Amino acid sequence: MVGINFPAGGFRVSADMEVLDVFGDPIAGLFAVGDCVGGVSPAIGLGGVKITAALTLGRHAGQIAASRG
């Protein structure tokens, strides 16, 4: 199986985890968390680092999305 274990880069997001377009404006209804977000996991390979960001930021993004529902 061929793949990438440690991606670098990702989407730019706002403080509410909304994906930003090339102009820096949020894309309505599109959120990103975990490894999809650029610059969140600079300590590649440390156990628990990646799942912590995904859980914490996922909860935050979920609350924001639900409040806008």
PDB file of N, CA, C and O in Angstrom:
ATOM      1  N   MET A   1       0.845  -1.172   0.000  1.00  0.00           N
ATOM      2  CA  MET A   1       0.000   0.000   0.000  1.00  0.00           C
ATOM      3  C   MET A   1       0.897   1.243   0.000  1.00  0.00           C
ATOM      4  O   MET A   1       1.858   1.328   0.765  1.00  0.00           O
ATOM      5  N   VAL A   2       0.576   2.181  -0.847  1.00  0.00           N
ATOM      6  CA  VAL A   2       1.338   3.415  -0.957  1.00  0.00           C
ATOM      7  C   VAL A   2       0.513   4.544  -0.377  1.00  0.00           C
ATOM      8  O   VAL A   2      -0.687   4.636  -0.636  1.00  0.00           O
ATOM      9  N   GLY A   3       1.142   5.401   0.403  1.00  0.00           N
ATOM     10  CA  GLY A   3       0.412   6.531   0.975  1.00  0.00           C
ATOM     11  C   GLY A   3       1.339   7.459   1.713  1.00  0.00           C
ATOM     12  O   GLY A   3       2.549   7.242   1.777  1.00  0.00           O
ATOM     13  N   ILE A   4       0.757   8.489   2.267  1.00  0.00           N
ATOM     14  CA  ILE A   4       1.519   9.473   3.042  1.00  0.00           C
ATOM     15  C   ILE A   4       1.045   9.410   4.479  1.00  0.00           C
ATOM     16  O   ILE A   4      -0.146   9.565   4.747  1.00  0.00           O
ATOM     17  N   ASN A   5       1.952   9.187   5.397  1.00  0.00           N
ATOM     18  CA  ASN A   5       1.585   9.117   6.811  1.00  0.00           C
ATOM     19  C   ASN A   5       1.572  10.475   7.488  1.00  0.00           C
ATOM     20  O   ASN A   5       0.769  10.704   8.392  1.00  0.00           O
ATOM     21  N   PHE A   6       2.448  11.379   7.067  1.00  0.00           N
ATOM     22  CA  PHE A   6       2.581  12.659   7.742  1.00  0.00           C
ATOM     23  C   PHE A   6       2.463  13.801   6.746  1.00  0.00           C
ATOM     24  O   PHE A   6       3.482  14.322   6.293  1.00  0.00           O
ATOM     25  N   PRO A   7       1.241  14.207   6.393  1.00  0.00           N
ATOM     26  CA  PRO A   7       1.089  15.297   5.427  1.00  0.00           C
ATOM     27  C   PRO A   7       1.508  16.626   6.026  1.00  0.00           C
ATOM     28  O   PRO A   7       1.381  16.840   7.231  1.00  0.00           O
ATOM     29  N   ALA A   8       1.995  17.497   5.204  1.00  0.00           N
ATOM     30  CA  ALA A   8       2.348  18.851   5.629  1.00  0.00           C
ATOM     31  C   ALA A   8       1.467  19.806   4.835  1.00  0.00           C
ATOM     32  O   ALA A   8       1.271  19.630   3.632  1.00  0.00           O
ATOM     33  N   GLY A   9       0.952  20.793   5.500  1.00  0.00           N
ATOM     34  CA  GLY A   9       0.076  21.743   4.829  1.00  0.00           C
ATOM     35  C   GLY A   9      -1.370  21.474   5.166  1.00  0.00           C
ATOM     36  O   GLY A   9      -1.674  20.664   6.042  1.00  0.00           O
ATOM     37  N   GLY A  10      -2.247  22.142   4.482  1.00  0.00           N
ATOM     38  CA  GLY A  10      -3.671  21.976   4.738  1.00  0.00           C
ATOM     39  C   GLY A  10      -4.400  23.275   4.455  1.00  0.00           C
ATOM     40  O   GLY A  10      -3.817  24.232   3.945  1.00  0.00           O
ATOM     41  N   PHE A  11      -5.677  23.298   4.791  1.00  0.00           N
ATOM     42  CA  PHE A  11      -6.505  24.474   4.555  1.00  0.00           C
ATOM     43  C   PHE A  11      -6.206  25.576   5.555  1.00  0.00           C
ATOM     44  O   PHE A  11      -5.857  25.313   6.706  1.00  0.00           O
ATOM     45  N   ARG A  12      -6.350  26.823   5.097  1.00  0.00           N
ATOM     46  CA  ARG A  12      -6.330  27.965   6.015  1.00  0.00           C
ATOM     47  C   ARG A  12      -7.727  28.067   6.608  1.00  0.00           C
ATOM     48  O   ARG A  12      -8.721  27.948   5.892  1.00  0.00           O
ATOM     49  N   VAL A  13      -7.803  28.289   7.915  1.00  0.00           N
ATOM     50  CA  VAL A  13      -9.098  28.369   8.584  1.00  0.00           C
ATOM     51  C   VAL A  13      -9.185  29.609   9.458  1.00  0.00           C
ATOM     52  O   VAL A  13      -8.173  30.195   9.843  1.00  0.00           O
ATOM     53  N   SER A  14     -10.431  29.996   9.762  1.00  0.00           N
ATOM     54  CA  SER A  14     -10.679  31.098  10.692  1.00  0.00           C
ATOM     55  C   SER A  14     -10.606  30.563  12.118  1.00  0.00           C
ATOM     56  O   SER A  14     -10.375  29.371  12.322  1.00  0.00           O
ATOM     57  N   ALA A  15     -10.800  31.432  13.100  1.00  0.00           N
ATOM     58  CA  ALA A  15     -10.825  31.005  14.503  1.00  0.00           C
ATOM     59  C   ALA A  15     -12.004  30.078  14.783  1.00  0.00           C
ATOM     60  O   ALA A  15     -11.988  29.332  15.762  1.00  0.00           O
ATOM     61  N   ASP A  16     -13.026  30.120  13.929  1.00  0.00           N
ATOM     62  CA  ASP A  16     -14.181  29.232  14.054  1.00  0.00           C
ATOM     63  C   ASP A  16     -14.035  27.970  13.216  1.00  0.00           C
ATOM     64  O   ASP A  16     -15.000  27.226  13.038  1.00  0.00           O
ATOM     65  N   MET A  17     -12.838  27.724  12.701  1.00  0.00           N
ATOM     66  CA  MET A  17     -12.491  26.544  11.920  1.00  0.00           C
ATOM     67  C   MET A  17     -13.161  26.500  10.552  1.00  0.00           C
ATOM     68  O   MET A  17     -13.252  25.430   9.950  1.00  0.00           O
ATOM     69  N   GLU A  18     -13.637  27.649  10.044  1.00  0.00           N
ATOM     70  CA  GLU A  18     -14.190  27.717   8.695  1.00  0.00           C
ATOM     71  C   GLU A  18     -13.040  27.784   7.695  1.00  0.00           C
ATOM     72  O   GLU A  18     -12.073  28.517   7.904  1.00  0.00           O
ATOM     73  N   VAL A  19     -13.145  27.025   6.618  1.00  0.00           N
ATOM     74  CA  VAL A  19     -12.122  27.059   5.576  1.00  0.00           C
ATOM     75  C   VAL A  19     -12.182  28.417   4.876  1.00  0.00           C
ATOM     76  O   VAL A  19     -13.262  28.908   4.546  1.00  0.00           O
ATOM     77  N   LEU A  20     -11.010  29.016   4.654  1.00  0.00           N
ATOM     78  CA  LEU A  20     -10.927  30.320   4.001  1.00  0.00           C
ATOM     79  C   LEU A  20     -10.577  30.150   2.526  1.00  0.00           C
ATOM     80  O   LEU A  20      -9.794  29.276   2.154  1.00  0.00           O
ATOM     81  N   ASP A  21     -11.174  31.006   1.692  1.00  0.00           N
ATOM     82  CA  ASP A  21     -10.843  30.958   0.267  1.00  0.00           C
ATOM     83  C   ASP A  21      -9.539  31.720   0.018  1.00  0.00           C
ATOM     84  O   ASP A  21      -8.906  32.184   0.967  1.00  0.00           O
ATOM     85  N   VAL A  22      -9.136  31.851  -1.232  1.00  0.00           N
ATOM     86  CA  VAL A  22      -7.862  32.491  -1.569  1.00  0.00           C
ATOM     87  C   VAL A  22      -7.823  33.975  -1.191  1.00  0.00           C
ATOM     88  O   VAL A  22      -6.751  34.575  -1.116  1.00  0.00           O
ATOM     89  N   PHE A  23      -9.001  34.559  -0.956  1.00  0.00           N
ATOM     90  CA  PHE A  23      -9.066  35.969  -0.571  1.00  0.00           C
ATOM     91  C   PHE A  23      -9.142  36.145   0.944  1.00  0.00           C
ATOM     92  O   PHE A  23      -9.170  37.272   1.438  1.00  0.00           O
ATOM     93  N   GLY A  24      -9.175  35.032   1.685  1.00  0.00           N
ATOM     94  CA  GLY A  24      -9.248  35.081   3.141  1.00  0.00           C
ATOM     95  C   GLY A  24     -10.655  35.157   3.681  1.00  0.00           C
ATOM     96  O   GLY A  24     -10.854  35.415   4.869  1.00  0.00           O
ATOM     97  N   ASP A  25     -11.643  34.935   2.819  1.00  0.00           N
ATOM     98  CA  ASP A  25     -13.044  34.955   3.246  1.00  0.00           C
ATOM     99  C   ASP A  25     -13.506  33.532   3.557  1.00  0.00           C
ATOM    100  O   ASP A  25     -13.139  32.593   2.851  1.00  0.00           O
ATOM    101  N   PRO A  26     -14.318  33.365   4.622  1.00  0.00           N
ATOM    102  CA  PRO A  26     -14.807  32.016   4.954  1.00  0.00           C
ATOM    103  C   PRO A  26     -15.752  31.472   3.885  1.00  0.00           C
ATOM    104  O   PRO A  26     -16.561  32.206   3.317  1.00  0.00           O
ATOM    105  N   ILE A  27     -15.632  30.173   3.625  1.00  0.00           N
ATOM    106  CA  ILE A  27     -16.533  29.486   2.705  1.00  0.00           C
ATOM    107  C   ILE A  27     -17.690  28.958   3.549  1.00  0.00           C
ATOM    108  O   ILE A  27     -17.496  28.114   4.424  1.00  0.00           O
ATOM    109  N   ALA A  28     -18.881  29.456   3.281  1.00  0.00           N
ATOM    110  CA  ALA A  28     -20.056  29.129   4.097  1.00  0.00           C
ATOM    111  C   ALA A  28     -20.277  27.625   4.209  1.00  0.00           C
ATOM    112  O   ALA A  28     -20.351  26.917   3.204  1.00  0.00           O
ATOM    113  N   GLY A  29     -20.382  27.147   5.455  1.00  0.00           N
ATOM    114  CA  GLY A  29     -20.706  25.750   5.707  1.00  0.00           C
ATOM    115  C   GLY A  29     -19.563  24.763   5.567  1.00  0.00           C
ATOM    116  O   GLY A  29     -19.775  23.559   5.716  1.00  0.00           O
ATOM    117  N   LEU A  30     -18.340  25.244   5.279  1.00  0.00           N
ATOM    118  CA  LEU A  30     -17.203  24.337   5.103  1.00  0.00           C
ATOM    119  C   LEU A  30     -16.225  24.516   6.262  1.00  0.00           C
ATOM    120  O   LEU A  30     -15.621  25.578   6.417  1.00  0.00           O
ATOM    121  N   PHE A  31     -16.074  23.473   7.069  1.00  0.00           N
ATOM    122  CA  PHE A  31     -15.195  23.495   8.233  1.00  0.00           C
ATOM    123  C   PHE A  31     -14.096  22.458   8.045  1.00  0.00           C
ATOM    124  O   PHE A  31     -14.283  21.479   7.323  1.00  0.00           O
ATOM    125  N   ALA A  32     -12.948  22.668   8.693  1.00  0.00           N
ATOM    126  CA  ALA A  32     -11.848  21.704   8.639  1.00  0.00           C
ATOM    127  C   ALA A  32     -11.220  21.590  10.026  1.00  0.00           C
ATOM    128  O   ALA A  32     -11.108  22.583  10.745  1.00  0.00           O
ATOM    129  N   VAL A  33     -10.815  20.391  10.394  1.00  0.00           N
ATOM    130  CA  VAL A  33     -10.153  20.153  11.676  1.00  0.00           C
ATOM    131  C   VAL A  33      -9.091  19.073  11.501  1.00  0.00           C
ATOM    132  O   VAL A  33      -9.016  18.431  10.454  1.00  0.00           O
ATOM    133  N   GLY A  34      -8.279  18.878  12.521  1.00  0.00           N
ATOM    134  CA  GLY A  34      -7.275  17.816  12.494  1.00  0.00           C
ATOM    135  C   GLY A  34      -6.214  18.035  11.437  1.00  0.00           C
ATOM    136  O   GLY A  34      -5.735  19.154  11.254  1.00  0.00           O
ATOM    137  N   ASP A  35      -5.843  16.975  10.741  1.00  0.00           N
ATOM    138  CA  ASP A  35      -4.783  17.037   9.736  1.00  0.00           C
ATOM    139  C   ASP A  35      -5.164  17.841   8.501  1.00  0.00           C
ATOM    140  O   ASP A  35      -4.297  18.163   7.689  1.00  0.00           O
ATOM    141  N   CYS A  36      -6.444  18.172   8.342  1.00  0.00           N
ATOM    142  CA  CYS A  36      -6.879  18.984   7.196  1.00  0.00           C
ATOM    143  C   CYS A  36      -6.495  20.445   7.358  1.00  0.00           C
ATOM    144  O   CYS A  36      -6.526  21.206   6.391  1.00  0.00           O
ATOM    145  N   VAL A  37      -6.131  20.845   8.577  1.00  0.00           N
ATOM    146  CA  VAL A  37      -5.804  22.241   8.865  1.00  0.00           C
ATOM    147  C   VAL A  37      -4.296  22.435   8.801  1.00  0.00           C
ATOM    148  O   VAL A  37      -3.544  21.692   9.431  1.00  0.00           O
ATOM    149  N   GLY A  38      -3.861  23.416   8.052  1.00  0.00           N
ATOM    150  CA  GLY A  38      -2.431  23.697   7.937  1.00  0.00           C
ATOM    151  C   GLY A  38      -1.846  24.261   9.216  1.00  0.00           C
ATOM    152  O   GLY A  38      -2.442  25.141   9.838  1.00  0.00           O
ATOM    153  N   GLY A  39      -0.684  23.765   9.614  1.00  0.00           N
ATOM    154  CA  GLY A  39       0.042  24.308  10.748  1.00  0.00           C
ATOM    155  C   GLY A  39      -0.425  23.862  12.112  1.00  0.00           C
ATOM    156  O   GLY A  39       0.047  24.396  13.116  1.00  0.00           O
ATOM    157  N   VAL A  40      -1.346  22.893  12.197  1.00  0.00           N
ATOM    158  CA  VAL A  40      -1.853  22.461  13.498  1.00  0.00           C
ATOM    159  C   VAL A  40      -0.925  21.455  14.166  1.00  0.00           C
ATOM    160  O   VAL A  40      -0.754  21.500  15.384  1.00  0.00           O
ATOM    161  N   SER A  41      -0.329  20.560  13.410  1.00  0.00           N
ATOM    162  CA  SER A  41       0.477  19.484  13.995  1.00  0.00           C
ATOM    163  C   SER A  41       1.941  19.571  13.567  1.00  0.00           C
ATOM    164  O   SER A  41       2.404  18.741  12.784  1.00  0.00           O
ATOM    165  N   PRO A  42       2.680  20.573  14.073  1.00  0.00           N
ATOM    166  CA  PRO A  42       4.087  20.678  13.678  1.00  0.00           C
ATOM    167  C   PRO A  42       4.957  19.591  14.290  1.00  0.00           C
ATOM    168  O   PRO A  42       6.035  19.305  13.769  1.00  0.00           O
ATOM    169  N   ALA A  43       4.515  18.979  15.381  1.00  0.00           N
ATOM    170  CA  ALA A  43       5.295  17.940  16.055  1.00  0.00           C
ATOM    171  C   ALA A  43       4.913  16.575  15.499  1.00  0.00           C
ATOM    172  O   ALA A  43       4.305  15.759  16.191  1.00  0.00           O
ATOM    173  N   ILE A  44       5.273  16.336  14.251  1.00  0.00           N
ATOM    174  CA  ILE A  44       4.900  15.101  13.568  1.00  0.00           C
ATOM    175  C   ILE A  44       5.556  13.906  14.262  1.00  0.00           C
ATOM    176  O   ILE A  44       6.747  13.917  14.572  1.00  0.00           O
ATOM    177  N   GLY A  45       4.749  12.890  14.493  1.00  0.00           N
ATOM    178  CA  GLY A  45       5.265  11.651  15.042  1.00  0.00           C
ATOM    179  C   GLY A  45       5.129  11.505  16.539  1.00  0.00           C
ATOM    180  O   GLY A  45       5.375  10.420  17.065  1.00  0.00           O
ATOM    181  N   LEU A  46       4.743  12.560  17.255  1.00  0.00           N
ATOM    182  CA  LEU A  46       4.558  12.426  18.693  1.00  0.00           C
ATOM    183  C   LEU A  46       3.185  11.822  18.968  1.00  0.00           C
ATOM    184  O   LEU A  46       2.170  12.328  18.488  1.00  0.00           O
ATOM    185  N   GLY A  47       3.156  10.761  19.727  1.00  0.00           N
ATOM    186  CA  GLY A  47       1.897  10.075  19.992  1.00  0.00           C
ATOM    187  C   GLY A  47       0.863  10.966  20.651  1.00  0.00           C
ATOM    188  O   GLY A  47       1.178  11.694  21.592  1.00  0.00           O
ATOM    189  N   GLY A  48      -0.363  10.916  20.169  1.00  0.00           N
ATOM    190  CA  GLY A  48      -1.470  11.650  20.759  1.00  0.00           C
ATOM    191  C   GLY A  48      -1.630  13.080  20.291  1.00  0.00           C
ATOM    192  O   GLY A  48      -2.675  13.687  20.526  1.00  0.00           O
ATOM    193  N   VAL A  49      -0.617  13.639  19.631  1.00  0.00           N
ATOM    194  CA  VAL A  49      -0.684  15.038  19.219  1.00  0.00           C
ATOM    195  C   VAL A  49      -1.764  15.244  18.169  1.00  0.00           C
ATOM    196  O   VAL A  49      -2.541  16.194  18.265  1.00  0.00           O
ATOM    197  N   LYS A  50      -1.828  14.386  17.184  1.00  0.00           N
ATOM    198  CA  LYS A  50      -2.777  14.562  16.094  1.00  0.00           C
ATOM    199  C   LYS A  50      -4.218  14.322  16.528  1.00  0.00           C
ATOM    200  O   LYS A  50      -5.108  15.066  16.116  1.00  0.00           O
ATOM    201  N   ILE A  51      -4.470  13.313  17.340  1.00  0.00           N
ATOM    202  CA  ILE A  51      -5.837  13.022  17.753  1.00  0.00           C
ATOM    203  C   ILE A  51      -6.364  14.116  18.680  1.00  0.00           C
ATOM    204  O   ILE A  51      -7.558  14.416  18.659  1.00  0.00           O
ATOM    205  N   THR A  52      -5.508  14.704  19.476  1.00  0.00           N
ATOM    206  CA  THR A  52      -5.930  15.774  20.381  1.00  0.00           C
ATOM    207  C   THR A  52      -6.431  16.977  19.599  1.00  0.00           C
ATOM    208  O   THR A  52      -7.476  17.536  19.934  1.00  0.00           O
ATOM    209  N   ALA A  53      -5.713  17.382  18.575  1.00  0.00           N
ATOM    210  CA  ALA A  53      -6.147  18.514  17.749  1.00  0.00           C
ATOM    211  C   ALA A  53      -7.460  18.194  17.049  1.00  0.00           C
ATOM    212  O   ALA A  53      -8.338  19.053  16.968  1.00  0.00           O
ATOM    213  N   ALA A  54      -7.608  16.983  16.547  1.00  0.00           N
ATOM    214  CA  ALA A  54      -8.832  16.603  15.846  1.00  0.00           C
ATOM    215  C   ALA A  54     -10.031  16.624  16.791  1.00  0.00           C
ATOM    216  O   ALA A  54     -11.097  17.120  16.426  1.00  0.00           O
ATOM    217  N   LEU A  55      -9.867  16.096  17.989  1.00  0.00           N
ATOM    218  CA  LEU A  55     -10.977  16.061  18.946  1.00  0.00           C
ATOM    219  C   LEU A  55     -11.348  17.460  19.442  1.00  0.00           C
ATOM    220  O   LEU A  55     -12.523  17.827  19.458  1.00  0.00           O
ATOM    221  N   THR A  56     -10.353  18.228  19.841  1.00  0.00           N
ATOM    222  CA  THR A  56     -10.611  19.554  20.394  1.00  0.00           C
ATOM    223  C   THR A  56     -11.194  20.498  19.350  1.00  0.00           C
ATOM    224  O   THR A  56     -12.220  21.135  19.589  1.00  0.00           O
ATOM    225  N   LEU A  57     -10.548  20.589  18.201  1.00  0.00           N
ATOM    226  CA  LEU A  57     -11.018  21.494  17.162  1.00  0.00           C
ATOM    227  C   LEU A  57     -12.302  20.987  16.516  1.00  0.00           C
ATOM    228  O   LEU A  57     -13.122  21.791  16.071  1.00  0.00           O
ATOM    229  N   GLY A  58     -12.494  19.673  16.455  1.00  0.00           N
ATOM    230  CA  GLY A  58     -13.731  19.109  15.933  1.00  0.00           C
ATOM    231  C   GLY A  58     -14.923  19.462  16.795  1.00  0.00           C
ATOM    232  O   GLY A  58     -16.003  19.757  16.282  1.00  0.00           O
ATOM    233  N   ARG A  59     -14.731  19.434  18.102  1.00  0.00           N
ATOM    234  CA  ARG A  59     -15.811  19.822  19.019  1.00  0.00           C
ATOM    235  C   ARG A  59     -16.158  21.291  18.829  1.00  0.00           C
ATOM    236  O   ARG A  59     -17.331  21.659  18.769  1.00  0.00           O
ATOM    237  N   HIS A  60     -15.134  22.122  18.735  1.00  0.00           N
ATOM    238  CA  HIS A  60     -15.345  23.565  18.540  1.00  0.00           C
ATOM    239  C   HIS A  60     -16.075  23.830  17.218  1.00  0.00           C
ATOM    240  O   HIS A  60     -17.048  24.583  17.187  1.00  0.00           O
ATOM    241  N   ALA A  61     -15.608  23.216  16.136  1.00  0.00           N
ATOM    242  CA  ALA A  61     -16.243  23.405  14.826  1.00  0.00           C
ATOM    243  C   ALA A  61     -17.678  22.896  14.843  1.00  0.00           C
ATOM    244  O   ALA A  61     -18.559  23.515  14.247  1.00  0.00           O
ATOM    245  N   GLY A  62     -17.925  21.782  15.515  1.00  0.00           N
ATOM    246  CA  GLY A  62     -19.273  21.242  15.604  1.00  0.00           C
ATOM    247  C   GLY A  62     -20.229  22.174  16.343  1.00  0.00           C
ATOM    248  O   GLY A  62     -21.383  22.333  15.947  1.00  0.00           O
ATOM    249  N   GLN A  63     -19.742  22.785  17.413  1.00  0.00           N
ATOM    250  CA  GLN A  63     -20.565  23.745  18.149  1.00  0.00           C
ATOM    251  C   GLN A  63     -20.898  24.964  17.301  1.00  0.00           C
ATOM    252  O   GLN A  63     -22.031  25.444  17.319  1.00  0.00           O
ATOM    253  N   ILE A  64     -19.922  25.463  16.562  1.00  0.00           N
ATOM    254  CA  ILE A  64     -20.147  26.621  15.689  1.00  0.00           C
ATOM    255  C   ILE A  64     -21.154  26.254  14.598  1.00  0.00           C
ATOM    256  O   ILE A  64     -22.095  27.004  14.341  1.00  0.00           O
ATOM    257  N   ALA A  65     -20.954  25.101  13.959  1.00  0.00           N
ATOM    258  CA  ALA A  65     -21.857  24.684  12.876  1.00  0.00           C
ATOM    259  C   ALA A  65     -23.277  24.488  13.404  1.00  0.00           C
ATOM    260  O   ALA A  65     -24.237  24.885  12.743  1.00  0.00           O
ATOM    261  N   ALA A  66     -23.424  23.891  14.571  1.00  0.00           N
ATOM    262  CA  ALA A  66     -24.757  23.669  15.147  1.00  0.00           C
ATOM    263  C   ALA A  66     -25.452  24.983  15.508  1.00  0.00           C
ATOM    264  O   ALA A  66     -26.669  25.107  15.370  1.00  0.00           O
ATOM    265  N   SER A  67     -24.672  25.959  15.970  1.00  0.00           N
ATOM    266  CA  SER A  67     -25.271  27.244  16.356  1.00  0.00           C
ATOM    267  C   SER A  67     -25.762  28.034  15.147  1.00  0.00           C
ATOM    268  O   SER A  67     -26.627  28.902  15.273  1.00  0.00           O
ATOM    269  N   ARG A  68     -25.206  27.729  13.974  1.00  0.00           N
ATOM    270  CA  ARG A  68     -25.593  28.438  12.746  1.00  0.00           C
ATOM    271  C   ARG A  68     -26.684  27.715  11.980  1.00  0.00           C
ATOM    272  O   ARG A  68     -27.251  28.254  11.029  1.00  0.00           O
ATOM    273  N   GLY A  69     -26.982  26.466  12.406  1.00  0.00           N
ATOM    274  CA  GLY A  69     -27.910  25.579  11.743  1.00  0.00           C
ATOM    275  C   GLY A  69     -29.158  26.164  11.294  1.00  0.00           C
ATOM    276  O   GLY A  69     -29.996  25.466  10.722  1.00  0.00           O
TER     277      GLY A  69
END
